[in-house]
């Protein structure tokens, strides 16, 4: 009891406990990730110009949301997806798929098997001897997992829309005859860089790190390493690397897990957010090195049939936001957001003739030449139509390959709290808004 009281005297631990209980489901993903990152990592999350591996994983949670990712992390659907790319021979046999625990007919199952939830991490029961299985305890654990949405704890977007199901697989062990070592291959833009091997997971979890030539890396990601434990290079390592690169094509970062059993390769799972982007790196520089390998896609989101698709542009040509400020249905000025990820956000204001205005709001203006968009007149025309009969509205646009794309509508930029420099421009813009005071 004393330990519990001591634990809850620390506000940060209370908040973290509440995070893990999904109490903050109502917070936006960005707000939640900033809060949890501060609680777990102890640092402010830099989303404007992320550098480290953990920071970039948080960014990817928010802005790299391809629908196929949901298929890739669903423990049942992923097997079909992977088999279609690298072949059925690498897939662990499935013994059954169920919507409810009571659908399982244990009499028809072999003596050894593994029960998993398809939608989470940790919803697993390993059965080494069916006679010793406590079915009620297994049911209690699995049904509890089926009721939770794994997404909310870490806001790992790819898990959000998975249908919760139960999958039963063949029980597998490697040469140790007591567990399966994971060979976790970290790929970056389809290129394998490092391999993590987890062992003694159910005793005293350890993990060793190796480069692709199987040279030991003196570094830690969350769990301790042990260089005295000799893990032989799998004979099939080159094939594992080849398969991982094939599965990770055109993806900024993904981890592909394999098992090696009697020199035969089996696929484990695909993971987009290693340790949910909160793993502690020792030394910290190692986390920065891994972060440098992730080249972030950048751009605005487009909602199509209920799915978010990212307009991808890389750092060399990241998207410029063109934001038209409309007052009482009339555009009065525009500002641009540039260098959002490569050099820190710059906000530059222009009049309607594309002359820079002599003020800043919260962020510094860009010193670079920002060309007037080809579709500028059309932006103003459409913004005027969208803001008709409104006291104030900001209309956002993108221009890609000469084509105009709508971004979003905003009524309260900066929630009305961002400062002006010089502050006289706060009054000048305020004069543009003609308030309707009839209802006051």
C-alpha positions, 0 to 999 in steps of 0.5 A: 500500500505504501508503494501505491501511495508513493506512486500516486504522489507523483502527478506524472505517474498518475497521468501516465497511468490514466493514459494507459487506461485510455482515460484521455480518449477525447484528446486530439491525437496531437495533443495526446502524443505531446502529453504522453511523450513528455511523461514517458521520454521526459522531453518536449515532442518536436513535431515541427522539425523532428530529428530523433527516431522516437520523434519521427515515429510520433510524426508518422503516427499523425501524418503517414496514414495509408489505409494499407497499414491497417491490413499490414498490422492485422495479425490475420490479414497481414498473413494473406498480405505478406503471402501475396508478396513473398509467398505462402511458404513463409507463413506460420500455419493458421488453425482457426479464426474466430469472432468470439472465444466461445466459438473455439472448439478445443477438442479439434485443436492439437496439443500445442498452439498459440491464441492471439488477438488480431488487433493488439499487442500482448493479447496472447496465450501460449499453450504448450500442453492443452491438458494444462490449459485453464480455459476460463483464465484464457477466456478472461484474458482474451475477451478483455483484450477484444474489448479494447481498442489498442489505438488509444494508448499510444495513438498508433494509427494503423491499429485504430480500425482493425476488426478485433478477432481471435486467431489460433496458430501452430505452436513453434519453437526454435533450436532453444526448444523453449522460445522463438527468437525474433529477428526484427529487421528495421528498414528505412525506405525499403533498405534494411539497416539493423537487426534486433534479436529479443531473447529470454522474453519471459524470464528477463527480457533482453535484446541484442542489436546487429548491423546487416553484416551481423556485427554486434552494436553496443547500444540499447533500445529499452531492454538491456543487451548482453554481448556475452550471449552469443547469438549465431548469425542465421544461415538465412539472414541474407534471405530475411533481409531480402524479404524485409526489403521487399515488404517495406518498399516505399515505406518511410520506416517499418520493422519486419519480424521473422523467425528461423526454425531449422534454417527455415524462415517464418514471417512474424509481424510488421510493426510501424512504431517500435516501442510506440516511439517511446523506447529509451536509447543508450546512448541517445546519439543512437536514437538520433542516428536511426532518426536520420535514416527516416526521410519523412513524407510531408504534406496535407491530408485529403479525405476521400470516402472516409479515408485519409490520404497524404499528399506526399512531398519530400523535404526537398519539395515540401508542400507550401500552405497558402492561407487566404484571410477573408473578412466579411466575405472578402479576401484581404491578405494571404500568408504562407507556411513554409519550411515546416519540417526542414528548417522550422516553420516560417509564416510570411504575410502578403497583400493581394498583389503578393507584396510581403507585409511588414509584420509577423505572427508568432512564427518568423517570416521566411527570408527566401523568395516565395513565388506567387502561385500560378493559381493565385487569382483562382484561390482568391476567387474560390476563397471569396465564394466560400467565405460569403456572409461570414465575418471571418474565415481563413481558407487554405490551399495547396498547389501541386504540379500546377493544380489547386487543392483545397486544404481546410477552413479555419475560423480561429487561427491560433485559437486567437492567442498568437501574438503579432509583431509589431502588435499594431497589426493585431489592431489593423486586422481587427479593423477588417472584422465588422462584428454583428452585435445584434445578438449581444 
